[in-house]
């Protein structure tokens, strides 16, 4: 993205702050985390911080100040040639100010002396309330430094406002540049799923397919998976958050893969379920078609002006009817579709909702209910163009009395990424094989 995009976002946040009385905002990036001894985990910046800066180095803090002239100020590491030999290039305050279009930049080790000055006489403090005990403690130290100047007529911020209430609403609607990145991430992930289908065969293990996914992600420019890849064969597919393990792929079983790459800080999220040997059995086919039809129903219900939950409700009706038709649920005991939905018996085989927001985080930020006055019931969020969400119905059949044995240990989920438009929704992940015919054709090839 161009640096002007981040500057415009900072300006928008400052305007929102001014509407709430003005003040100082503090947005830190993520800390580095040690894995063991002197080895750390691969570093990934904080999404809120990156959304406003485009800056990827650790040990950095963004300060936004309202006033006669609004200011955006970066605190970052100083240039250090010796450390750059070990850790790589550092911008340093001077170069960061120019490159990222900040009004000012300072060394990170000067923040304790500079923050009290910036906070003096500010009406309010904006930060992620309660997100970090360390940040809370530092803010208390800075506030005490401001309060110590009370006899000189200096006042400390009188209130604290969660900056995420502003940023979550901004991040919920994606602009054209964000959508372009997410489309590319979706295309890379689609190719990875197709690759896993092509190499699948009995005798491989779950981690072999995970390796194929990772190869496709990285060879196409993705920086990392967006989350821990789920590669689950056989009964493991009925464990919703299963991680790729060492289970052997067996002839006649299904494989459920829930995996997506992260590209330039934006996530993709795709789930596909396919037969190890490339051919669905009759029982697998029946349940797969039910899940697929439920997803089509959810996609048709996803459009600007609809409620976030409309897609879930549409998918649930199809899934529940399928459970009754196949005998997963005994209609003589549970009644009609409406009875089952009201009673919740469907949760034996479908226990999650049909989607979530998607963006910089795989479970992205943003309220799922519309803002409304305090004390009133909040309706589900009205979808608007530019929102991106997943659509991912499923059926998971664990062995149980009364459940037809031909369906035991079958777990199926089908997930795509949908961009809400004025006319309906655009499936960003449409290149991923999905129908039985498409999947079997890819696996034959």
C-alpha positions as a Markdown table, in Angstrom:
| # | Residue | x | y | z |
|---|---|---|---|---|
| 1 | Unk | 0.0 | 0.0 | 0.0 |
| 2 | Unk | 1.1 | 3.6 | -0.5 |
| 3 | Unk | 2.1 | 5.5 | 2.6 |
| 4 | Unk | -0.7 | 8.0 | 1.9 |
| 5 | Unk | -3.3 | 5.3 | 2.8 |
| 6 | Unk | -1.9 | 5.1 | 6.3 |
| 7 | Unk | -1.7 | 8.8 | 6.7 |
| 8 | Unk | -5.4 | 9.1 | 5.7 |
| 9 | Unk | -6.3 | 6.5 | 8.2 |
| 10 | Unk | -4.5 | 8.4 | 11.0 |
| 11 | Unk | -6.3 | 11.6 | 9.9 |
| 12 | Unk | -9.6 | 9.8 | 10.1 |
| 13 | Unk | -8.9 | 8.5 | 13.6 |
| 14 | Unk | -7.9 | 12.0 | 14.8 |
| 15 | Unk | -11.2 | 13.3 | 13.5 |
| 16 | Unk | -13.1 | 10.6 | 15.4 |
| 17 | Unk | -11.1 | 11.5 | 18.5 |
| 18 | Unk | -11.9 | 15.2 | 18.1 |
| 19 | Unk | -15.6 | 14.3 | 17.8 |
| 20 | Unk | -15.3 | 12.7 | 21.3 |
| 21 | Unk | -13.6 | 15.7 | 22.8 |
| 22 | Unk | -10.0 | 15.2 | 21.7 |
| 23 | Unk | -6.9 | 14.0 | 23.4 |
| 24 | Unk | -4.0 | 11.7 | 23.0 |
| 25 | Unk | -4.0 | 8.2 | 21.5 |
| 26 | Unk | -1.4 | 5.5 | 22.3 |
| 27 | Unk | -1.1 | 2.5 | 19.9 |
| 28 | Unk | 1.7 | 0.1 | 20.5 |
| 29 | Unk | 3.0 | -2.6 | 18.2 |
| 30 | Unk | 3.3 | -6.2 | 19.4 |
| 31 | Unk | 6.2 | -7.2 | 21.6 |
| 32 | Unk | 8.8 | -9.8 | 20.6 |
| 33 | Unk | 8.2 | -13.1 | 22.3 |
| 34 | Unk | 11.0 | -15.6 | 23.2 |
| 35 | Unk | 10.4 | -19.2 | 22.2 |
| 36 | Unk | 13.2 | -20.7 | 24.3 |
| 37 | Unk | 16.7 | -19.8 | 25.4 |
| 38 | Unk | 17.8 | -17.0 | 22.9 |
| 39 | Unk | 15.5 | -18.0 | 20.1 |
| 40 | Unk | 12.3 | -16.0 | 19.6 |
| 41 | Unk | 9.1 | -16.7 | 17.7 |
| 42 | Unk | 8.8 | -15.2 | 14.2 |
| 43 | Unk | 7.8 | -11.6 | 14.7 |
| 44 | Unk | 4.4 | -10.3 | 13.7 |
| 45 | Unk | 3.4 | -6.7 | 14.3 |
| 46 | Unk | 0.2 | -5.7 | 16.0 |
| 47 | Unk | -2.7 | -5.3 | 13.5 |
| 48 | Unk | -4.0 | -2.0 | 14.9 |
| 49 | Unk | -0.6 | -0.5 | 14.8 |
| 50 | Unk | 0.2 | -1.7 | 11.3 |
| 51 | Unk | -3.2 | -0.5 | 10.0 |
| 52 | Unk | -2.3 | 3.1 | 11.0 |
| 53 | Unk | 1.4 | 3.0 | 10.2 |
| 54 | Unk | 2.6 | 0.4 | 7.7 |
| 55 | Unk | 5.6 | 0.0 | 10.0 |
| 56 | Unk | 6.7 | -3.5 | 10.7 |
| 57 | Unk | 9.6 | -3.1 | 13.2 |
| 58 | Unk | 9.2 | -4.2 | 16.8 |
| 59 | Unk | 9.6 | -1.7 | 19.8 |
| 60 | Unk | 7.5 | 1.0 | 18.3 |
| 61 | Unk | 4.6 | 3.1 | 19.4 |
| 62 | Unk | 2.3 | 5.5 | 17.6 |
| 63 | Unk | 1.0 | 8.6 | 19.3 |
| 64 | Unk | -1.9 | 10.7 | 17.8 |
| 65 | Unk | -2.5 | 14.1 | 19.3 |
| 66 | Unk | -5.5 | 16.4 | 18.6 |
| 67 | Unk | -5.0 | 20.2 | 18.8 |
| 68 | Unk | -4.8 | 23.3 | 16.7 |
| 69 | Unk | -2.7 | 21.1 | 14.5 |
| 70 | Unk | -3.2 | 17.4 | 14.7 |
| 71 | Unk | -0.1 | 15.3 | 15.0 |
| 72 | Unk | 1.0 | 11.7 | 14.3 |
| 73 | Unk | 4.2 | 10.8 | 16.1 |
| 74 | Unk | 6.2 | 7.6 | 15.9 |
| 75 | Unk | 8.5 | 6.3 | 18.6 |
| 76 | Unk | 10.9 | 3.6 | 17.2 |
| 77 | Unk | 14.3 | 2.1 | 17.6 |
| 78 | Unk | 17.3 | 4.2 | 16.8 |
| 79 | Unk | 19.7 | 3.3 | 14.0 |
| 80 | Unk | 22.3 | 0.8 | 15.2 |
| 81 | Unk | 24.8 | -0.6 | 12.7 |
| 82 | Unk | 26.0 | -3.4 | 15.0 |
| 83 | Unk | 22.5 | -4.7 | 15.7 |
| 84 | Unk | 21.6 | -4.4 | 12.0 |
| 85 | Unk | 24.4 | -6.9 | 11.2 |
| 86 | Unk | 22.5 | -9.4 | 13.4 |
| 87 | Unk | 18.8 | -8.4 | 13.0 |
| 88 | Unk | 18.6 | -6.5 | 9.7 |
| 89 | Unk | 17.8 | -3.0 | 8.6 |
| 90 | Unk | 16.3 | -0.4 | 10.9 |
| 91 | Unk | 14.7 | 2.8 | 9.7 |
| 92 | Unk | 15.5 | 4.9 | 12.7 |
| 93 | Unk | 13.4 | 7.9 | 13.7 |
| 94 | Unk | 14.6 | 10.3 | 10.9 |
| 95 | Unk | 14.1 | 7.9 | 8.0 |
| 96 | Unk | 10.8 | 6.6 | 9.4 |
| 97 | Unk | 9.4 | 10.1 | 9.7 |
| 98 | Unk | 10.1 | 10.8 | 6.1 |
| 99 | Unk | 9.2 | 7.4 | 4.6 |
| 100 | Unk | 6.0 | 6.8 | 6.6 |
| 101 | Unk | 4.8 | 10.5 | 6.5 |
| 102 | Unk | 4.7 | 11.1 | 10.3 |
| 103 | Unk | 4.7 | 14.6 | 11.7 |
| 104 | Unk | 7.5 | 13.7 | 14.1 |
| 105 | Unk | 9.5 | 10.7 | 15.2 |
| 106 | Unk | 11.6 | 10.0 | 18.3 |
| 107 | Unk | 13.8 | 7.2 | 19.7 |
| 108 | Unk | 11.7 | 4.7 | 21.6 |
| 109 | Unk | 13.9 | 5.1 | 24.7 |
| 110 | Unk | 12.7 | 8.7 | 25.0 |
| 111 | Unk | 9.0 | 7.9 | 25.3 |
| 112 | Unk | 9.0 | 8.1 | 29.1 |
| 113 | Unk | 10.1 | 11.7 | 28.9 |
| 114 | Unk | 8.1 | 12.7 | 25.9 |
| 115 | Unk | 4.7 | 11.2 | 26.7 |
| 116 | Unk | 4.0 | 13.2 | 29.8 |
| 117 | Unk | 4.6 | 16.4 | 27.8 |
| 118 | Unk | 2.3 | 15.3 | 25.0 |
| 119 | Unk | -0.4 | 14.2 | 27.6 |
| 120 | Unk | -0.3 | 17.5 | 29.5 |
| 121 | Unk | -3.7 | 19.2 | 29.4 |
| 122 | Unk | -5.2 | 16.6 | 27.0 |
| 123 | Unk | -8.9 | 16.1 | 27.6 |
| 124 | Unk | -8.8 | 12.3 | 27.3 |
| 125 | Unk | -6.5 | 9.4 | 26.8 |
| 126 | Unk | -7.3 | 6.9 | 24.0 |
| 127 | Unk | -5.8 | 3.4 | 24.1 |
| 128 | Unk | -6.7 | -0.3 | 24.2 |
| 129 | Unk | -8.1 | -0.4 | 27.7 |
| 130 | Unk | -7.1 | -3.6 | 29.6 |
| 131 | Unk | -5.2 | -5.1 | 26.6 |
| 132 | Unk | -1.9 | -5.2 | 28.4 |
| 133 | Unk | -1.0 | -5.0 | 32.1 |
| 134 | Unk | 2.4 | -3.7 | 31.1 |
| 135 | Unk | 0.9 | -0.8 | 29.0 |
| 136 | Unk | -1.6 | -0.1 | 31.9 |
| 137 | Unk | 1.3 | 0.3 | 34.3 |
| 138 | Unk | 3.3 | 2.5 | 32.0 |
| 139 | Unk | 0.3 | 4.7 | 31.4 |
| 140 | Unk | -0.1 | 5.1 | 35.1 |
| 141 | Unk | 3.5 | 6.2 | 35.4 |
| 142 | Unk | 3.0 | 8.8 | 32.6 |
| 143 | Unk | -0.2 | 10.0 | 34.2 |
| 144 | Unk | 1.6 | 10.4 | 37.6 |
| 145 | Unk | 4.3 | 12.4 | 35.9 |
| 146 | Unk | 1.6 | 14.8 | 34.5 |
| 147 | Unk | -0.2 | 15.0 | 37.8 |
| 148 | Unk | 3.0 | 16.0 | 39.5 |
| 149 | Unk | 2.8 | 19.3 | 37.6 |
| 150 | Unk | -0.6 | 20.2 | 39.0 |
| 151 | Unk | 0.8 | 23.2 | 40.9 |
| 152 | Unk | 2.1 | 24.6 | 37.7 |
| 153 | Unk | -1.4 | 24.5 | 36.3 |
| 154 | Unk | -1.0 | 21.4 | 34.2 |
| 155 | Unk | -3.9 | 18.9 | 34.2 |
| 156 | Unk | -3.9 | 15.2 | 33.3 |
| 157 | Unk | -6.4 | 13.6 | 31.0 |
| 158 | Unk | -9.7 | 13.2 | 32.9 |
| 159 | Unk | -11.1 | 10.2 | 31.0 |
| 160 | Unk | -9.9 | 7.1 | 29.1 |
| 161 | Unk | -11.6 | 5.9 | 25.9 |
| 162 | Unk | -10.9 | 2.6 | 24.2 |
| 163 | Unk | -9.3 | 3.4 | 20.9 |
| 164 | Unk | -10.5 | 0.1 | 19.5 |
| 165 | Unk | -14.1 | 1.4 | 19.4 |
| 166 | Unk | -12.9 | 3.7 | 16.6 |
| 167 | Unk | -10.5 | 1.3 | 14.9 |
| 168 | Unk | -12.8 | -1.7 | 14.8 |
| 169 | Unk | -15.4 | 0.2 | 12.9 |
| 170 | Unk | -12.8 | 1.5 | 10.4 |
| 171 | Unk | -11.3 | -2.0 | 9.9 |
| 172 | Unk | -14.7 | -3.6 | 9.4 |
| 173 | Unk | -15.1 | -2.0 | 5.9 |
| 174 | Unk | -12.2 | -2.7 | 3.5 |
| 175 | Unk | -11.0 | -0.3 | 0.9 |
| 176 | Unk | -10.0 | -1.2 | -2.7 |
| 177 | Unk | -6.3 | -1.8 | -1.8 |
| 178 | Unk | -7.2 | -4.1 | 1.1 |
| 179 | Unk | -9.6 | -6.0 | -1.1 |
| 180 | Unk | -6.9 | -6.5 | -3.8 |
| 181 | Unk | -4.5 | -7.9 | -1.2 |
| 182 | Unk | -7.2 | -10.2 | 0.2 |
| 183 | Unk | -8.0 | -11.4 | -3.3 |
| 184 | Unk | -4.4 | -12.3 | -4.0 |
| 185 | Unk | -4.2 | -14.1 | -0.6 |
| 186 | Unk | -7.3 | -16.0 | -1.5 |
| 187 | Unk | -5.9 | -17.0 | -4.9 |
| 188 | Unk | -2.7 | -18.3 | -3.3 |
| 189 | Unk | -4.7 | -20.3 | -0.7 |
| 190 | Unk | -6.9 | -21.7 | -3.4 |
| 191 | Unk | -3.9 | -23.0 | -5.3 |
| 192 | Unk | -2.6 | -24.6 | -2.1 |
| 193 | Unk | -5.8 | -26.5 | -1.4 |
| 194 | Unk | -5.9 | -27.8 | -5.0 |
| 195 | Unk | -2.2 | -28.9 | -4.6 |
| 196 | Unk | -3.1 | -30.8 | -1.5 |
| 197 | Unk | -6.0 | -32.5 | -3.3 |
| 198 | Unk | -3.7 | -33.5 | -6.2 |
| 199 | Unk | -1.1 | -35.2 | -4.0 |
| 200 | Unk | -3.5 | -36.9 | -1.6 |
| 201 | Unk | -3.3 | -40.7 | -1.4 |
| 202 | Unk | -3.5 | -43.4 | 1.1 |
| 203 | Unk | -0.4 | -43.9 | 3.2 |
| 204 | Unk | 0.6 | -40.3 | 3.5 |
| 205 | Unk | 0.2 | -38.5 | 6.8 |
| 206 | Unk | -1.6 | -35.3 | 7.7 |
| 207 | Unk | 1.7 | -33.4 | 8.0 |
| 208 | Unk | 2.6 | -34.3 | 4.4 |
| 209 | Unk | -0.5 | -32.3 | 3.2 |
| 210 | Unk | 0.4 | -29.5 | 5.6 |
| 211 | Unk | 3.8 | -29.3 | 4.0 |
| 212 | Unk | 2.3 | -29.0 | 0.5 |
| 213 | Unk | 0.1 | -26.1 | 1.8 |
| 214 | Unk | 3.2 | -24.3 | 3.2 |
| 215 | Unk | 5.1 | -24.8 | 0.0 |
| 216 | Unk | 2.4 | -23.2 | -2.1 |
| 217 | Unk | 2.0 | -20.3 | 0.4 |
| 218 | Unk | 5.7 | -19.4 | 0.5 |
| 219 | Unk | 6.5 | -20.0 | -3.1 |
| 220 | Unk | 3.8 | -17.5 | -4.1 |
| 221 | Unk | 5.0 | -14.7 | -1.8 |
| 222 | Unk | 2.9 | -15.2 | 1.3 |
| 223 | Unk | 4.8 | -14.4 | 4.5 |
| 224 | Unk | 3.1 | -17.1 | 6.7 |
| 225 | Unk | 0.0 | -19.1 | 7.3 |
| 226 | Unk | -2.8 | -16.9 | 8.6 |
| 227 | Unk | -3.4 | -19.4 | 11.4 |
| 228 | Unk | -2.3 | -23.0 | 12.4 |
| 229 | Unk | -3.4 | -25.2 | 9.5 |
| 230 | Unk | -6.1 | -27.8 | 10.2 |
| 231 | Unk | -5.4 | -31.0 | 8.3 |
| 232 | Unk | -7.7 | -33.7 | 9.7 |
| 233 | Unk | -8.4 | -37.1 | 8.3 |
| 234 | Unk | -11.0 | -39.6 | 9.3 |
| 235 | Unk | -12.5 | -39.1 | 12.8 |
| 236 | Unk | -10.1 | -36.2 | 13.4 |
| 237 | Unk | -12.3 | -34.1 | 11.1 |
| 238 | Unk | -15.0 | -34.1 | 13.8 |
| 239 | Unk | -12.6 | -32.1 | 16.1 |
| 240 | Unk | -13.2 | -28.5 | 15.1 |
| 241 | Unk | -9.8 | -27.0 | 16.0 |
| 242 | Unk | -7.7 | -30.1 | 15.3 |
| 243 | Unk | -4.1 | -29.3 | 14.2 |
| 244 | Unk | -2.3 | -31.2 | 11.5 |
| 245 | Unk | -0.8 | -34.2 | 13.1 |
| 246 | Unk | 0.7 | -37.6 | 12.1 |
| 247 | Unk | -2.4 | -39.6 | 11.5 |
| 248 | Unk | -2.2 | -41.7 | 8.4 |
| 249 | Unk | -4.5 | -41.0 | 5.4 |
| 250 | Unk | -6.5 | -44.2 | 4.8 |
| 251 | Unk | -8.3 | -45.3 | 1.7 |
| 252 | Unk | -12.0 | -44.5 | 2.0 |
| 253 | Unk | -11.6 | -41.7 | 4.5 |
| 254 | Unk | -12.2 | -38.0 | 4.0 |
| 255 | Unk | -9.6 | -35.2 | 4.7 |
| 256 | Unk | -10.8 | -31.8 | 6.0 |
| 257 | Unk | -8.3 | -29.0 | 5.4 |
| 258 | Unk | -8.9 | -25.6 | 7.0 |
| 259 | Unk | -6.0 | -23.4 | 5.9 |
| 260 | Unk | -5.2 | -20.0 | 4.5 |
| 261 | Unk | -2.2 | -17.8 | 4.0 |
| 262 | Unk | -1.4 | -14.3 | 5.2 |
| 263 | Unk | -0.2 | -11.9 | 2.6 |
| 264 | Unk | 1.0 | -8.4 | 3.5 |
| 265 | Unk | -0.8 | -8.6 | 6.9 |
| 266 | Unk | -4.2 | -9.8 | 5.4 |
| 267 | Unk | -5.6 | -13.3 | 6.0 |
| 268 | Unk | -7.4 | -15.8 | 3.8 |
| 269 | Unk | -9.4 | -18.6 | 5.3 |
| 270 | Unk | -10.6 | -21.7 | 3.3 |
| 271 | Unk | -11.9 | -25.1 | 4.2 |
| 272 | Unk | -12.3 | -28.0 | 1.8 |
| 273 | Unk | -13.2 | -31.6 | 2.5 |
| 274 | Unk | -12.2 | -34.3 | 0.0 |
| 275 | Unk | -11.7 | -38.1 | -0.2 |
| 276 | Unk | -8.2 | -39.5 | 0.4 |
| 277 | Unk | -8.6 | -41.7 | -2.7 |
| 278 | Unk | -10.2 | -39.1 | -4.9 |
| 279 | Unk | -13.7 | -40.7 | -4.9 |
| 280 | Unk | -16.5 | -39.9 | -2.6 |
| 281 | Unk | -18.4 | -42.8 | -1.1 |
| 282 | Unk | -22.2 | -42.8 | -1.3 |
| 283 | Unk | -22.6 | -41.8 | 2.3 |
| 284 | Unk | -19.9 | -39.1 | 2.0 |
| 285 | Unk | -21.6 | -37.8 | -1.1 |
| 286 | Unk | -25.0 | -37.5 | 0.7 |
| 287 | Unk | -23.6 | -35.4 | 3.6 |
| 288 | Unk | -21.3 | -33.4 | 1.3 |
| 289 | Unk | -24.2 | -32.3 | -0.9 |
| 290 | Unk | -26.2 | -31.2 | 2.2 |
| 291 | Unk | -23.3 | -29.0 | 3.4 |
| 292 | Unk | -22.8 | -27.6 | 0.0 |
| 293 | Unk | -26.4 | -26.7 | -0.5 |
| 294 | Unk | -26.4 | -25.1 | 2.9 |
| 295 | Unk | -23.5 | -23.0 | 1.9 |
| 296 | Unk | -25.2 | -21.9 | -1.3 |
| 297 | Unk | -28.2 | -20.9 | 0.8 |
| 298 | Unk | -26.0 | -18.8 | 3.1 |
| 299 | Unk | -24.2 | -17.2 | 0.1 |
| 300 | Unk | -27.5 | -16.2 | -1.4 |
| 301 | Unk | -28.6 | -14.6 | 1.9 |
| 302 | Unk | -25.3 | -12.6 | 2.2 |
| 303 | Unk | -25.7 | -9.1 | 0.7 |
| 304 | Unk | -25.7 | -5.4 | 1.7 |
| 305 | Unk | -28.8 | -4.7 | 3.8 |
| 306 | Unk | -29.1 | -8.2 | 5.2 |
| 307 | Unk | -28.2 | -9.0 | 8.8 |
| 308 | Unk | -25.0 | -10.8 | 9.7 |
| 309 | Unk | -26.9 | -13.8 | 11.0 |
| 310 | Unk | -29.1 | -14.2 | 7.9 |
| 311 | Unk | -26.6 | -16.5 | 6.2 |
| 312 | Unk | -26.3 | -18.6 | 9.3 |
| 313 | Unk | -30.1 | -19.0 | 9.5 |
| 314 | Unk | -30.4 | -19.9 | 5.9 |
| 315 | Unk | -27.6 | -22.6 | 6.2 |
| 316 | Unk | -29.1 | -23.9 | 9.4 |
| 317 | Unk | -32.5 | -24.7 | 7.8 |
| 318 | Unk | -30.8 | -26.7 | 5.0 |
| 319 | Unk | -28.5 | -28.6 | 7.4 |
| 320 | Unk | -31.4 | -29.4 | 9.7 |
| 321 | Unk | -33.6 | -30.7 | 6.9 |
| 322 | Unk | -30.7 | -32.8 | 5.8 |
| 323 | Unk | -30.2 | -34.2 | 9.3 |
| 324 | Unk | -33.9 | -35.3 | 9.3 |
| 325 | Unk | -33.8 | -36.7 | 5.7 |
| 326 | Unk | -30.7 | -38.8 | 6.4 |
| 327 | Unk | -31.9 | -40.1 | 9.8 |
| 328 | Unk | -29.1 | -38.3 | 11.7 |
| 329 | Unk | -32.1 | -36.9 | 13.7 |
| 330 | Unk | -35.2 | -39.1 | 14.2 |
| 331 | Unk | -38.1 | -36.9 | 13.0 |
| 332 | Unk | -40.5 | -39.0 | 15.0 |
| 333 | Unk | -38.7 | -37.9 | 18.2 |
| 334 | Unk | -37.6 | -34.3 | 17.3 |
| 335 | Unk | -40.3 | -33.1 | 15.0 |
| 336 | Unk | -40.1 | -30.6 | 12.2 |
| 337 | Unk | -37.2 | -28.4 | 11.0 |
| 338 | Unk | -38.7 | -25.5 | 13.1 |
| 339 | Unk | -38.9 | -27.8 | 16.1 |
| 340 | Unk | -35.3 | -28.9 | 15.8 |
| 341 | Unk | -34.0 | -25.3 | 15.4 |
| 342 | Unk | -36.1 | -24.1 | 18.4 |
| 343 | Unk | -34.9 | -27.1 | 20.5 |
| 344 | Unk | -31.3 | -27.0 | 19.4 |
| 345 | Unk | -31.0 | -30.7 | 18.7 |
| 346 | Unk | -29.0 | -29.9 | 15.5 |
| 347 | Unk | -26.1 | -28.9 | 17.6 |
| 348 | Unk | -25.2 | -32.6 | 18.0 |
| 349 | Unk | -23.9 | -32.4 | 14.4 |
| 350 | Unk | -23.5 | -28.6 | 13.8 |
| 351 | Unk | -22.2 | -26.7 | 16.8 |
| 352 | Unk | -20.7 | -23.5 | 15.4 |
| 353 | Unk | -21.9 | -20.5 | 13.6 |
| 354 | Unk | -21.6 | -20.1 | 9.9 |
| 355 | Unk | -19.0 | -17.3 | 9.6 |
| 356 | Unk | -16.9 | -14.6 | 11.1 |
| 357 | Unk | -15.3 | -11.3 | 10.0 |
| 358 | Unk | -12.1 | -11.6 | 8.0 |
| 359 | Unk | -9.3 | -9.1 | 7.4 |
| 360 | Unk | -5.9 | -8.4 | 9.0 |
| 361 | Unk | -6.8 | -11.0 | 11.6 |
| 362 | Unk | -8.4 | -14.3 | 10.6 |
| 363 | Unk | -11.1 | -13.7 | 13.2 |
| 364 | Unk | -11.1 | -10.0 | 12.5 |
| 365 | Unk | -12.3 | -7.2 | 14.6 |
| 366 | Unk | -15.8 | -5.5 | 14.5 |
| 367 | Unk | -19.0 | -5.9 | 16.5 |
| 368 | Unk | -21.4 | -8.5 | 15.2 |
| 369 | Unk | -24.3 | -6.4 | 16.3 |
| 370 | Unk | -25.3 | -2.9 | 15.2 |
| 371 | Unk | -24.5 | 0.0 | 17.5 |
| 372 | Unk | -27.6 | 1.2 | 19.4 |
| 373 | Unk | -28.3 | 3.4 | 22.4 |
| 374 | Unk | -27.2 | 1.9 | 25.8 |
| 375 | Unk | -29.7 | -0.3 | 27.4 |
| 376 | Unk | -31.4 | -1.3 | 24.2 |
| 377 | Unk | -31.2 | -4.7 | 22.6 |
| 378 | Unk | -28.8 | -4.6 | 19.8 |
| 379 | Unk | -29.9 | -6.2 | 16.5 |
| 380 | Unk | -27.5 | -8.2 | 14.4 |
| 381 | Unk | -25.1 | -6.1 | 12.3 |
| 382 | Unk | -26.5 | -4.9 | 9.0 |
| 383 | Unk | -24.0 | -5.9 | 6.2 |
| 384 | Unk | -22.6 | -3.2 | 4.1 |
| 385 | Unk | -20.4 | -3.1 | 0.9 |
| 386 | Unk | -16.8 | -3.7 | 1.7 |
| 387 | Unk | -17.3 | -6.0 | 4.7 |
| 388 | Unk | -15.6 | -9.4 | 4.3 |
| 389 | Unk | -16.7 | -12.5 | 6.1 |
| 390 | Unk | -16.4 | -16.3 | 5.9 |
| 391 | Unk | -19.3 | -18.6 | 5.1 |
| 392 | Unk | -18.5 | -22.1 | 6.5 |
| 393 | Unk | -21.3 | -24.5 | 7.4 |
| 394 | Unk | -20.5 | -28.1 | 8.3 |
| 395 | Unk | -21.7 | -31.5 | 9.6 |
| 396 | Unk | -19.7 | -33.5 | 12.1 |
| 397 | Unk | -20.9 | -37.0 | 12.9 |
| 398 | Unk | -19.5 | -38.8 | 16.0 |
| 399 | Unk | -20.6 | -42.3 | 16.7 |
| 400 | Unk | -23.6 | -42.3 | 18.9 |
| 401 | Unk | -26.7 | -44.5 | 19.6 |
| 402 | Unk | -29.4 | -44.0 | 17.0 |
| 403 | Unk | -27.0 | -42.4 | 14.5 |
| 404 | Unk | -26.8 | -44.4 | 11.2 |
| 405 | Unk | -23.3 | -46.1 | 11.2 |
| 406 | Unk | -22.6 | -45.3 | 7.5 |
| 407 | Unk | -22.2 | -41.7 | 8.6 |
| 408 | Unk | -20.0 | -42.3 | 11.7 |
| 409 | Unk | -16.7 | -40.3 | 11.8 |
| 410 | Unk | -17.5 | -38.2 | 8.8 |
| 411 | Unk | -16.7 | -34.5 | 9.3 |
| 412 | Unk | -17.4 | -32.0 | 6.5 |
| 413 | Unk | -16.9 | -28.3 | 6.4 |
| 414 | Unk | -16.9 | -26.0 | 3.3 |
| 415 | Unk | -15.6 | -22.5 | 3.8 |
| 416 | Unk | -15.2 | -19.5 | 1.5 |
| 417 | Unk | -14.4 | -15.8 | 1.9 |
| 418 | Unk | -17.2 | -13.5 | 0.8 |
| 419 | Unk | -16.9 | -9.8 | 0.0 |
| 420 | Unk | -20.2 | -8.0 | 0.6 |
| 421 | Unk | -21.4 | -5.9 | -2.4 |
| 422 | Unk | -24.4 | -3.8 | -3.2 |
| 423 | Unk | -25.8 | -6.7 | -5.3 |
| 424 | Unk | -25.0 | -9.6 | -3.1 |
| 425 | Unk | -21.5 | -11.0 | -2.3 |
| 426 | Unk | -18.4 | -11.9 | -4.3 |
| 427 | Unk | -16.6 | -15.1 | -3.4 |
| 428 | Unk | -12.9 | -14.2 | -3.2 |
| 429 | Unk | -12.0 | -17.9 | -2.9 |
| 430 | Unk | -14.0 | -19.1 | -6.0 |
| 431 | Unk | -10.9 | -20.6 | -7.6 |
| 432 | Unk | -10.8 | -23.4 | -5.0 |
| 433 | Unk | -12.4 | -26.7 | -6.2 |
| 434 | Unk | -15.7 | -27.2 | -4.3 |
| 435 | Unk | -18.3 | -29.3 | -6.0 |
| 436 | Unk | -17.9 | -33.1 | -6.0 |
| 437 | Unk | -17.4 | -33.1 | -9.7 |
| 438 | Unk | -14.6 | -30.4 | -9.5 |
| 439 | Unk | -12.8 | -32.1 | -6.6 |
| 440 | Unk | -12.8 | -35.5 | -8.2 |
| 441 | Unk | -11.6 | -34.1 | -11.5 |
| 442 | Unk | -8.7 | -32.2 | -9.8 |
| 443 | Unk | -7.7 | -35.4 | -7.9 |
| 444 | Unk | -7.8 | -37.5 | -11.0 |
| 445 | Unk | -5.5 | -35.0 | -12.7 |
